[in-house]
Amino acid sequence: MPITVLDAPSNLGLRMPAPGVVPGCYKLPWALRDRGLLRRLAATDAGAVVPGRYDVSGWTPGDGVFNAAALADLTARLADRVEDLTARDTLLVLGGDCGNAVGVMLGLRRRGRYGLVYVDAHTDHRHAGNSADVGALGGEALAAVTGRAQPEIADIRGLGPYVRADDVAVLGLHEPDDPDLPEVKAAYPLALTVAELRERGVRASAEATLAAVLRDGVDGLWVHLDADVLDTSVMPAVDSPEPGGLLPDELIDLLSTLVSHPRTVGMDVAIYDPDLDPGGTAADVLTDVVVTALSPRR
């Protein structure tokens, strides 16, 4: 199936790396495009969904998700585009922070029942029920898509949760002492750390994931990719780097198995920050991973 690329360059779901400095992950699409991503994939350009202004000036702890109004607006508009574009082509969404997964899954929810494979170093499962530190949607995205966030984001048009917990797999976790890991392992059919992926075999783990998520009644599958799942030796340009990640060839094996399934409708890419990669070497790695993983679909 042909590939279409849509930019969703949002940094609305991340905390400032320093006072007065906005996160640079919104530049991710431009960095990958600059490395010939569309040409190498022979992809169609669907343009961009432009986020609102990053402004946390009035937010205080306890207010819930910051940038909430802008995020709700972006989520709804991204969902409109995803609903339309996935009906025709395999869709690649270039983020942005992990909060884009919320808009993607809302769009797919309108089409039917879709599963989610969440490939990330972190569980992204912080919510009001397990933390007093709710604020950054990027660190709460998996909780949000499964209905554990404030309704203005997690229940737009009464459609939440956007994906059922039974239709979720989480792969590539390697945050040391992640406090939410036990909850995630209990909540979803499959949640595998990097060590567990390697023990089982990366391709075998991907095949087991497809079997676990694509059960009867599930119309299709979406893959969320956070660049921080890669080892810091090759991907230091993320906001929360963790040691012990996947190597590029391992990630390619994982993704290519997932996206080559005929019921996989697309993938989004998040968190890589060009501001943290002045030489562009991490962008080269990420572009090569995405191109190689998606190329079998052409």
Contacts in CASP RR format, 6 or more apart in sequence:
PFRMAT RR
TARGET T0000
AUTHOR 0000-0000-0000
METHOD contacts of the structure
MODEL  1
MPITVLDAPSNLGLRMPAPGVVPGCYKLPWALRDRGLLRRLAATDAGAVV
PGRYDVSGWTPGDGVFNAAALADLTARLADRVEDLTARDTLLVLGGDCGN
AVGVMLGLRRRGRYGLVYVDAHTDHRHAGNSADVGALGGEALAAVTGRAQ
PEIADIRGLGPYVRADDVAVLGLHEPDDPDLPEVKAAYPLALTVAELRER
GVRASAEATLAAVLRDGVDGLWVHLDADVLDTSVMPAVDSPEPGGLLPDE
LIDLLSTLVSHPRTVGMDVAIYDPDLDPGGTAADVLTDVVVTALSPRR
1 89 0 8 1.000
1 90 0 8 1.000
1 297 0 8 1.000
2 42 0 8 1.000
2 43 0 8 1.000
2 44 0 8 1.000
2 88 0 8 1.000
2 89 0 8 1.000
2 90 0 8 1.000
2 298 0 8 1.000
3 41 0 8 1.000
3 42 0 8 1.000
3 43 0 8 1.000
3 44 0 8 1.000
3 89 0 8 1.000
3 90 0 8 1.000
3 91 0 8 1.000
3 92 0 8 1.000
3 294 0 8 1.000
3 297 0 8 1.000
3 298 0 8 1.000
4 43 0 8 1.000
4 44 0 8 1.000
4 45 0 8 1.000
4 46 0 8 1.000
4 85 0 8 1.000
4 88 0 8 1.000
4 89 0 8 1.000
4 90 0 8 1.000
4 91 0 8 1.000
4 92 0 8 1.000
5 37 0 8 1.000
5 38 0 8 1.000
5 41 0 8 1.000
5 43 0 8 1.000
5 44 0 8 1.000
5 45 0 8 1.000
5 46 0 8 1.000
5 47 0 8 1.000
5 91 0 8 1.000
5 92 0 8 1.000
5 93 0 8 1.000
5 94 0 8 1.000
6 46 0 8 1.000
6 47 0 8 1.000
6 48 0 8 1.000
6 49 0 8 1.000
6 81 0 8 1.000
6 82 0 8 1.000
6 85 0 8 1.000
6 91 0 8 1.000
6 92 0 8 1.000
6 93 0 8 1.000
6 94 0 8 1.000
7 29 0 8 1.000
7 47 0 8 1.000
7 48 0 8 1.000
7 49 0 8 1.000
7 93 0 8 1.000
7 94 0 8 1.000
7 95 0 8 1.000
8 29 0 8 1.000
8 48 0 8 1.000
8 49 0 8 1.000
8 51 0 8 1.000
8 74 0 8 1.000
8 78 0 8 1.000
8 93 0 8 1.000
8 94 0 8 1.000
8 95 0 8 1.000
8 96 0 8 1.000
8 100 0 8 1.000
8 268 0 8 1.000
9 26 0 8 1.000
9 27 0 8 1.000
9 28 0 8 1.000
9 29 0 8 1.000
9 30 0 8 1.000
9 48 0 8 1.000
9 50 0 8 1.000
9 51 0 8 1.000
9 94 0 8 1.000
9 95 0 8 1.000
9 96 0 8 1.000
10 26 0 8 1.000
10 51 0 8 1.000
10 71 0 8 1.000
10 74 0 8 1.000
10 95 0 8 1.000
10 96 0 8 1.000
10 97 0 8 1.000
10 99 0 8 1.000
10 100 0 8 1.000
11 22 0 8 1.000
11 23 0 8 1.000
11 24 0 8 1.000
11 25 0 8 1.000
11 26 0 8 1.000
11 51 0 8 1.000
11 54 0 8 1.000
11 96 0 8 1.000
11 97 0 8 1.000
12 51 0 8 1.000
12 52 0 8 1.000
12 54 0 8 1.000
12 67 0 8 1.000
12 70 0 8 1.000
12 71 0 8 1.000
12 74 0 8 1.000
12 97 0 8 1.000
12 99 0 8 1.000
12 137 0 8 1.000
13 65 0 8 1.000
13 66 0 8 1.000
13 67 0 8 1.000
13 71 0 8 1.000
13 97 0 8 1.000
13 98 0 8 1.000
13 99 0 8 1.000
13 136 0 8 1.000
13 137 0 8 1.000
13 138 0 8 1.000
13 139 0 8 1.000
14 23 0 8 1.000
14 25 0 8 1.000
14 97 0 8 1.000
14 136 0 8 1.000
14 138 0 8 1.000
14 239 0 8 1.000
15 23 0 8 1.000
15 136 0 8 1.000
15 239 0 8 1.000
16 22 0 8 1.000
16 23 0 8 1.000
16 56 0 8 1.000
17 23 0 8 1.000
17 239 0 8 1.000
22 54 0 8 1.000
23 97 0 8 1.000
23 239 0 8 1.000
23 273 0 8 1.000
24 273 0 8 1.000
24 274 0 8 1.000
24 275 0 8 1.000
24 276 0 8 1.000
25 95 0 8 1.000
25 96 0 8 1.000
25 97 0 8 1.000
25 239 0 8 1.000
25 270 0 8 1.000
25 271 0 8 1.000
25 272 0 8 1.000
25 273 0 8 1.000
26 51 0 8 1.000
26 95 0 8 1.000
26 96 0 8 1.000
27 273 0 8 1.000
27 274 0 8 1.000
27 275 0 8 1.000
28 94 0 8 1.000
28 95 0 8 1.000
28 96 0 8 1.000
28 269 0 8 1.000
28 270 0 8 1.000
28 271 0 8 1.000
28 272 0 8 1.000
28 273 0 8 1.000
28 274 0 8 1.000
29 48 0 8 1.000
29 94 0 8 1.000
29 95 0 8 1.000
29 96 0 8 1.000
30 274 0 8 1.000
31 272 0 8 1.000
31 274 0 8 1.000
31 277 0 8 1.000
31 280 0 8 1.000
31 283 0 8 1.000
31 287 0 8 1.000
32 94 0 8 1.000
32 269 0 8 1.000
32 283 0 8 1.000
32 286 0 8 1.000
32 287 0 8 1.000
32 290 0 8 1.000
33 94 0 8 1.000
34 283 0 8 1.000
35 283 0 8 1.000
35 284 0 8 1.000
35 287 0 8 1.000
36 287 0 8 1.000
37 43 0 8 1.000
37 94 0 8 1.000
37 287 0 8 1.000
37 290 0 8 1.000
37 291 0 8 1.000
38 45 0 8 1.000
40 287 0 8 1.000
40 291 0 8 1.000
40 295 0 8 1.000
41 92 0 8 1.000
41 291 0 8 1.000
41 294 0 8 1.000
41 295 0 8 1.000
41 298 0 8 1.000
42 298 0 8 1.000
43 92 0 8 1.000
44 89 0 8 1.000
46 81 0 8 1.000
46 85 0 8 1.000
46 91 0 8 1.000
49 74 0 8 1.000
49 77 0 8 1.000
49 78 0 8 1.000
49 81 0 8 1.000
51 70 0 8 1.000
51 74 0 8 1.000
52 70 0 8 1.000
52 73 0 8 1.000
52 74 0 8 1.000
53 70 0 8 1.000
54 67 0 8 1.000
54 70 0 8 1.000
55 67 0 8 1.000
55 70 0 8 1.000
56 66 0 8 1.000
56 67 0 8 1.000
59 66 0 8 1.000
59 67 0 8 1.000
59 135 0 8 1.000
61 132 0 8 1.000
61 133 0 8 1.000
61 135 0 8 1.000
62 132 0 8 1.000
62 134 0 8 1.000
63 135 0 8 1.000
64 128 0 8 1.000
64 134 0 8 1.000
64 135 0 8 1.000
64 150 0 8 1.000
65 71 0 8 1.000
65 134 0 8 1.000
65 135 0 8 1.000
65 136 0 8 1.000
65 137 0 8 1.000
65 140 0 8 1.000
65 149 0 8 1.000
65 150 0 8 1.000
65 153 0 8 1.000
66 135 0 8 1.000
66 136 0 8 1.000
67 137 0 8 1.000
68 150 0 8 1.000
68 152 0 8 1.000
68 153 0 8 1.000
69 152 0 8 1.000
71 99 0 8 1.000
71 102 0 8 1.000
71 137 0 8 1.000
71 153 0 8 1.000
72 152 0 8 1.000
72 153 0 8 1.000
72 156 0 8 1.000
74 103 0 8 1.000
75 102 0 8 1.000
75 103 0 8 1.000
75 106 0 8 1.000
75 153 0 8 1.000
75 156 0 8 1.000
76 103 0 8 1.000
76 106 0 8 1.000
76 156 0 8 1.000
78 93 0 8 1.000
78 100 0 8 1.000
78 103 0 8 1.000
78 104 0 8 1.000
78 106 0 8 1.000
78 107 0 8 1.000
79 103 0 8 1.000
79 104 0 8 1.000
79 106 0 8 1.000
79 107 0 8 1.000
79 109 0 8 1.000
79 110 0 8 1.000
79 156 0 8 1.000
80 107 0 8 1.000
82 91 0 8 1.000
82 93 0 8 1.000
82 103 0 8 1.000
82 104 0 8 1.000
82 106 0 8 1.000
82 107 0 8 1.000
82 108 0 8 1.000
83 107 0 8 1.000
83 108 0 8 1.000
83 110 0 8 1.000
83 111 0 8 1.000
85 91 0 8 1.000
86 107 0 8 1.000
86 108 0 8 1.000
86 111 0 8 1.000
86 265 0 8 1.000
86 266 0 8 1.000
87 111 0 8 1.000
90 259 0 8 1.000
90 264 0 8 1.000
90 265 0 8 1.000
90 266 0 8 1.000
90 294 0 8 1.000
90 297 0 8 1.000
91 265 0 8 1.000
91 266 0 8 1.000
91 267 0 8 1.000
92 266 0 8 1.000
92 267 0 8 1.000
92 268 0 8 1.000
92 269 0 8 1.000
92 290 0 8 1.000
92 294 0 8 1.000
93 100 0 8 1.000
93 104 0 8 1.000
93 266 0 8 1.000
93 267 0 8 1.000
93 268 0 8 1.000
93 269 0 8 1.000
94 268 0 8 1.000
94 269 0 8 1.000
95 268 0 8 1.000
95 269 0 8 1.000
95 270 0 8 1.000
96 270 0 8 1.000
96 271 0 8 1.000
97 137 0 8 1.000
97 138 0 8 1.000
97 141 0 8 1.000
97 270 0 8 1.000
97 271 0 8 1.000
98 120 0 8 1.000
98 124 0 8 1.000
98 137 0 8 1.000
98 138 0 8 1.000
98 139 0 8 1.000
98 141 0 8 1.000
98 224 0 8 1.000
98 226 0 8 1.000
98 270 0 8 1.000
98 271 0 8 1.000
99 137 0 8 1.000
99 138 0 8 1.000
99 139 0 8 1.000
99 141 0 8 1.000
99 144 0 8 1.000
99 270 0 8 1.000
100 268 0 8 1.000
100 270 0 8 1.000
101 116 0 8 1.000
101 118 0 8 1.000
101 141 0 8 1.000
101 142 0 8 1.000
101 145 0 8 1.000
101 222 0 8 1.000
101 224 0 8 1.000
101 268 0 8 1.000
101 270 0 8 1.000
102 137 0 8 1.000
102 141 0 8 1.000
102 144 0 8 1.000
102 145 0 8 1.000
102 153 0 8 1.000
102 154 0 8 1.000
102 162 0 8 1.000
103 162 0 8 1.000
104 222 0 8 1.000
104 224 0 8 1.000
104 268 0 8 1.000
105 114 0 8 1.000
105 116 0 8 1.000
105 145 0 8 1.000
105 162 0 8 1.000
105 163 0 8 1.000
105 222 0 8 1.000
106 156 0 8 1.000
106 159 0 8 1.000
106 160 0 8 1.000
106 162 0 8 1.000
107 162 0 8 1.000
108 114 0 8 1.000
108 115 0 8 1.000
108 162 0 8 1.000
108 163 0 8 1.000
108 220 0 8 1.000
108 222 0 8 1.000
108 265 0 8 1.000
109 159 0 8 1.000
109 160 0 8 1.000
109 162 0 8 1.000
109 163 0 8 1.000
110 159 0 8 1.000
111 219 0 8 1.000
112 219 0 8 1.000
113 164 0 8 1.000
113 167 0 8 1.000
113 217 0 8 1.000
113 218 0 8 1.000
113 219 0 8 1.000
113 220 0 8 1.000
114 163 0 8 1.000
114 167 0 8 1.000
114 218 0 8 1.000
114 219 0 8 1.000
114 220 0 8 1.000
114 221 0 8 1.000
114 222 0 8 1.000
114 265 0 8 1.000
115 163 0 8 1.000
115 164 0 8 1.000
115 167 0 8 1.000
115 168 0 8 1.000
115 213 0 8 1.000
115 214 0 8 1.000
115 218 0 8 1.000
115 220 0 8 1.000
115 221 0 8 1.000
115 222 0 8 1.000
116 145 0 8 1.000
116 163 0 8 1.000
116 167 0 8 1.000
116 168 0 8 1.000
116 169 0 8 1.000
116 213 0 8 1.000
116 221 0 8 1.000
116 222 0 8 1.000
116 223 0 8 1.000
116 224 0 8 1.000
117 168 0 8 1.000
117 169 0 8 1.000
117 170 0 8 1.000
117 171 0 8 1.000
117 209 0 8 1.000
117 213 0 8 1.000
117 221 0 8 1.000
117 222 0 8 1.000
117 223 0 8 1.000
117 224 0 8 1.000
117 258 0 8 1.000
118 124 0 8 1.000
118 142 0 8 1.000
118 168 0 8 1.000
118 169 0 8 1.000
118 170 0 8 1.000
118 171 0 8 1.000
118 224 0 8 1.000
119 171 0 8 1.000
119 172 0 8 1.000
119 223 0 8 1.000
119 224 0 8 1.000
119 225 0 8 1.000
119 226 0 8 1.000
119 229 0 8 1.000
119 251 0 8 1.000
119 254 0 8 1.000
119 255 0 8 1.000
120 142 0 8 1.000
120 170 0 8 1.000
120 171 0 8 1.000
120 172 0 8 1.000
120 173 0 8 1.000
120 224 0 8 1.000
120 225 0 8 1.000
120 226 0 8 1.000
120 228 0 8 1.000
120 229 0 8 1.000
121 172 0 8 1.000
121 173 0 8 1.000
121 174 0 8 1.000
121 175 0 8 1.000
121 226 0 8 1.000
121 228 0 8 1.000
121 229 0 8 1.000
121 240 0 8 1.000
121 242 0 8 1.000
121 245 0 8 1.000
122 139 0 8 1.000
122 173 0 8 1.000
122 175 0 8 1.000
122 178 0 8 1.000
122 226 0 8 1.000
122 228 0 8 1.000
122 240 0 8 1.000
122 242 0 8 1.000
123 142 0 8 1.000
123 170 0 8 1.000
123 173 0 8 1.000
123 175 0 8 1.000
123 178 0 8 1.000
123 180 0 8 1.000
123 181 0 8 1.000
123 183 0 8 1.000
123 184 0 8 1.000
123 191 0 8 1.000
124 138 0 8 1.000
124 139 0 8 1.000
124 140 0 8 1.000
124 141 0 8 1.000
124 142 0 8 1.000
124 143 0 8 1.000
124 226 0 8 1.000
125 140 0 8 1.000
125 142 0 8 1.000
125 143 0 8 1.000
125 148 0 8 1.000
125 180 0 8 1.000
125 183 0 8 1.000
125 184 0 8 1.000
125 187 0 8 1.000
126 133 0 8 1.000
126 134 0 8 1.000
126 139 0 8 1.000
126 140 0 8 1.000
126 143 0 8 1.000
126 180 0 8 1.000
127 134 0 8 1.000
127 140 0 8 1.000
127 143 0 8 1.000
127 144 0 8 1.000
127 148 0 8 1.000
127 149 0 8 1.000
128 134 0 8 1.000
128 148 0 8 1.000
128 150 0 8 1.000
129 148 0 8 1.000
130 179 0 8 1.000
130 180 0 8 1.000
130 183 0 8 1.000
134 140 0 8 1.000
137 144 0 8 1.000
137 149 0 8 1.000
137 153 0 8 1.000
140 148 0 8 1.000
140 149 0 8 1.000
141 224 0 8 1.000
142 168 0 8 1.000
142 170 0 8 1.000
142 184 0 8 1.000
143 149 0 8 1.000
144 153 0 8 1.000
144 154 0 8 1.000
145 154 0 8 1.000
145 161 0 8 1.000
145 162 0 8 1.000
145 163 0 8 1.000
146 161 0 8 1.000
146 162 0 8 1.000
146 163 0 8 1.000
146 164 0 8 1.000
146 165 0 8 1.000
146 168 0 8 1.000
146 187 0 8 1.000
147 154 0 8 1.000
147 155 0 8 1.000
147 160 0 8 1.000
147 161 0 8 1.000
147 162 0 8 1.000
148 154 0 8 1.000
151 158 0 8 1.000
154 160 0 8 1.000
154 161 0 8 1.000
154 162 0 8 1.000
155 161 0 8 1.000
165 187 0 8 1.000
165 188 0 8 1.000
166 188 0 8 1.000
166 189 0 8 1.000
166 215 0 8 1.000
167 213 0 8 1.000
167 215 0 8 1.000
167 218 0 8 1.000
168 187 0 8 1.000
168 188 0 8 1.000
168 189 0 8 1.000
168 213 0 8 1.000
169 188 0 8 1.000
169 189 0 8 1.000
169 190 0 8 1.000
169 191 0 8 1.000
169 192 0 8 1.000
169 209 0 8 1.000
169 212 0 8 1.000
169 213 0 8 1.000
170 184 0 8 1.000
170 188 0 8 1.000
170 190 0 8 1.000
170 191 0 8 1.000
170 192 0 8 1.000
171 190 0 8 1.000
171 191 0 8 1.000
171 192 0 8 1.000
171 197 0 8 1.000
171 205 0 8 1.000
171 206 0 8 1.000
171 209 0 8 1.000
171 229 0 8 1.000
171 254 0 8 1.000
172 192 0 8 1.000
172 193 0 8 1.000
172 194 0 8 1.000
172 197 0 8 1.000
172 229 0 8 1.000
172 245 0 8 1.000
172 246 0 8 1.000
173 181 0 8 1.000
173 184 0 8 1.000
173 191 0 8 1.000
173 192 0 8 1.000
173 193 0 8 1.000
173 194 0 8 1.000
174 193 0 8 1.000
174 194 0 8 1.000
174 195 0 8 1.000
174 229 0 8 1.000
174 242 0 8 1.000
174 243 0 8 1.000
174 244 0 8 1.000
174 245 0 8 1.000
175 181 0 8 1.000
175 240 0 8 1.000
175 242 0 8 1.000
176 242 0 8 1.000
176 243 0 8 1.000
181 191 0 8 1.000
181 193 0 8 1.000
184 191 0 8 1.000
185 191 0 8 1.000
189 212 0 8 1.000
189 213 0 8 1.000
190 208 0 8 1.000
190 209 0 8 1.000
190 212 0 8 1.000
190 213 0 8 1.000
192 200 0 8 1.000
192 205 0 8 1.000
194 229 0 8 1.000
194 244 0 8 1.000
194 245 0 8 1.000
194 246 0 8 1.000
196 205 0 8 1.000
197 205 0 8 1.000
197 246 0 8 1.000
197 250 0 8 1.000
197 254 0 8 1.000
198 250 0 8 1.000
200 208 0 8 1.000
202 246 0 8 1.000
202 250 0 8 1.000
202 253 0 8 1.000
202 254 0 8 1.000
203 253 0 8 1.000
203 254 0 8 1.000
203 257 0 8 1.000
205 254 0 8 1.000
206 253 0 8 1.000
206 254 0 8 1.000
206 257 0 8 1.000
206 258 0 8 1.000
207 257 0 8 1.000
209 258 0 8 1.000
210 221 0 8 1.000
210 257 0 8 1.000
210 258 0 8 1.000
210 261 0 8 1.000
213 221 0 8 1.000
214 220 0 8 1.000
214 221 0 8 1.000
214 261 0 8 1.000
214 263 0 8 1.000
218 263 0 8 1.000
219 263 0 8 1.000
220 263 0 8 1.000
220 264 0 8 1.000
220 265 0 8 1.000
221 258 0 8 1.000
221 261 0 8 1.000
221 263 0 8 1.000
221 264 0 8 1.000
221 265 0 8 1.000
221 266 0 8 1.000
222 264 0 8 1.000
222 265 0 8 1.000
222 266 0 8 1.000
222 267 0 8 1.000
222 268 0 8 1.000
223 255 0 8 1.000
223 258 0 8 1.000
223 259 0 8 1.000
223 264 0 8 1.000
223 266 0 8 1.000
223 267 0 8 1.000
223 268 0 8 1.000
224 267 0 8 1.000
224 268 0 8 1.000
224 270 0 8 1.000
225 255 0 8 1.000
225 267 0 8 1.000
225 268 0 8 1.000
225 269 0 8 1.000
225 270 0 8 1.000
225 290 0 8 1.000
226 238 0 8 1.000
226 270 0 8 1.000
226 271 0 8 1.000
227 235 0 8 1.000
227 237 0 8 1.000
227 238 0 8 1.000
227 269 0 8 1.000
227 270 0 8 1.000
227 271 0 8 1.000
227 272 0 8 1.000
227 282 0 8 1.000
227 286 0 8 1.000
228 235 0 8 1.000
228 238 0 8 1.000
228 239 0 8 1.000
228 240 0 8 1.000
228 241 0 8 1.000
228 242 0 8 1.000
228 271 0 8 1.000
229 245 0 8 1.000
229 246 0 8 1.000
229 251 0 8 1.000
230 245 0 8 1.000
230 246 0 8 1.000
230 247 0 8 1.000
230 248 0 8 1.000
230 251 0 8 1.000
230 285 0 8 1.000
230 286 0 8 1.000
230 289 0 8 1.000
231 243 0 8 1.000
231 244 0 8 1.000
231 245 0 8 1.000
231 246 0 8 1.000
231 247 0 8 1.000
232 241 0 8 1.000
232 242 0 8 1.000
232 243 0 8 1.000
232 244 0 8 1.000
232 245 0 8 1.000
234 247 0 8 1.000
234 248 0 8 1.000
234 282 0 8 1.000
234 285 0 8 1.000
235 241 0 8 1.000
235 272 0 8 1.000
235 282 0 8 1.000
235 285 0 8 1.000
235 286 0 8 1.000
236 276 0 8 1.000
236 277 0 8 1.000
236 282 0 8 1.000
237 272 0 8 1.000
237 273 0 8 1.000
237 274 0 8 1.000
237 275 0 8 1.000
237 276 0 8 1.000
237 277 0 8 1.000
237 282 0 8 1.000
237 283 0 8 1.000
238 271 0 8 1.000
238 272 0 8 1.000
238 273 0 8 1.000
238 276 0 8 1.000
239 271 0 8 1.000
239 273 0 8 1.000
246 254 0 8 1.000
248 285 0 8 1.000
248 288 0 8 1.000
248 289 0 8 1.000
251 289 0 8 1.000
251 293 0 8 1.000
252 289 0 8 1.000
252 292 0 8 1.000
252 293 0 8 1.000
255 267 0 8 1.000
255 289 0 8 1.000
255 290 0 8 1.000
255 293 0 8 1.000
255 294 0 8 1.000
256 292 0 8 1.000
256 293 0 8 1.000
256 294 0 8 1.000
256 296 0 8 1.000
258 264 0 8 1.000
259 266 0 8 1.000
259 267 0 8 1.000
259 293 0 8 1.000
259 294 0 8 1.000
259 296 0 8 1.000
259 297 0 8 1.000
260 296 0 8 1.000
260 297 0 8 1.000
267 290 0 8 1.000
267 294 0 8 1.000
269 286 0 8 1.000
269 290 0 8 1.000
272 282 0 8 1.000
272 283 0 8 1.000
272 286 0 8 1.000
274 280 0 8 1.000
274 283 0 8 1.000
276 282 0 8 1.000
277 283 0 8 1.000
END
